[in-house]
Amino acid sequence: MLRKSALFISLFFSLSLSAQKPLVWEVLGMTTYTNNYQDGDARMEPRFPPALVSQYEGQEVSISGYLIPVDVEANTYALSKNPFTSCFFCGNAGPETVIELRFAKAPGRFATDTFVMVKGTLQLNRDGYGLFFILKNVSLNG
């Protein structure tokens, strides 16, 4: 019995260490930003919450949302918390509701607003240009 328990615990920890962390939009939504208009240059400078930085940055995460094809030929996609008609690109939501996706392999064509779960490595974009969140080496998850 003791051997079975030790085997179970060992298997549980090895699976939990290799699995991606679930990321929810509410955690990303804690990000705030200021608009910076220096030298005729407009930038949104994000301030990421400590929990996002310490627990998710550089980690493999999974998250669900609406796929937005930005430029299919260039393999450029975004994942949105909201459907296209209510998303950041239409001016109906904030920049904390969208993630740039960099697929490991070209994912093919998707219809706008396809609801998907993806996984990838989270990078926080601090430079004020582009989207605040980037997922690298993205693949469909599920």
N, C-alpha and C positions, 0 to 999 in steps of 0.2 A: 504494500500500500504506500509506504514511504517513497519507494522508487517511482511509482506512478505519479505521485504528487510532484516530486522533483522534476520528472520529465515534463509534466504539464506546465509547471512554472517556467522551466527553461524554454519550452516551445512558445509559450505566451509572450515572454520578453523578447525572444528573437523575432517573432512576427511583428510585435509592436514597434521594434526599433527599425525594421525595414519598411514598414507601411508609411504612406504619406499621412500628414496631419490634415484633418478636415478644417477648412477655413470658411468662415461665414461672413456674409456681407456686413453684419453688425460690427465686427471687429475692424474691417476696413473703413466703415463709416465713422469711426472715432478719429480718423485723420482730419485735421483742420488745415487751412492754408491761408496765406495772405497774398494779395496781388502786389507785385513789385513793378513799378513803372520807371526804372532808372534808365537814363540815357536813351529814351525812346524805345526801350526794350520792355515788352510786357511779358512777365513770367508769373506763374502761380507757384509760390514756394510752399511745399507741404511741410507739415509738422506731424510726424508719425507718433502714435501713442507708444509708450515704452513696451507694452505687452506685445504689440505687433513686431517691434524690432527684436525683442529678446526671444520670443517664442516662435516666430515664423520666418523672419528674414533668412534667406539662404537655405531654407528647408524645403523639402518636397511636400507640397500641399495639394489638396483636391478641393474643388469648388464647383458649384453648379450655377448656371446662368444662361442668358440668351446670347447666342452666337451672332455677331455682327460682322459680315464680310466687309472689310474696309477696301482692300484691293486684292482680289483673288489672284490675279496674275503675279503679283509680288508676294503672295502668300502672307498677306497682312490681314489679321483678324483681331477682333476685340471680343471680350466677354462682358456682358452688361447685366447688372442686377435687374434691370427693367427691359421690357420689349422696346424695339426700335422707336416706336412713336412716343415713348416716355423716357428715352435714354439721354445721356449726357450730350450726345452729338446733335440732338434736336433742341437742346436748351432747356429740357424739362427736368434735369437732375444735375447733381454735382459731380465733380471729377473723381470723387471717392466711390462712385458706383460703376466704374468701368476699369477693365484690366487689359493691357496689351498682351496678346498671345503670340509667342514665337514657337511654332510647331517644330518638333524634331524632324518630322517628315511631312511633306505636303499632305494636308488632310483631304484633299479633293474639294468638291463643291458642296456647299451647304446653302439651304434657303435661309434668308434673314429670319431671325427669331427662332431658329431651331434651339430647343432647350437641351443642353448637354451638361455632362459632368466632365471636367478636365482635370488633369494632374500635371504638375510641373514645379520647377524650382522658383520660389518667389524672390524677386529682386525689387527693392524699393528705390524709386527714382527720385533722388534728392535735388537734381540740378534745375528743376523748374521748367524744363522743356519736355514736352511729351506727356504721356500719362504717368500718374504717380506709381502705378503698380505694373510690373512686367512679370509674366510667367515664361520661363525659358524651358526648352526641351519638353514642350507640351505634347501630350497625347490624350486621346479620348479615354475616359475612365468609366467603363461600364457600357 
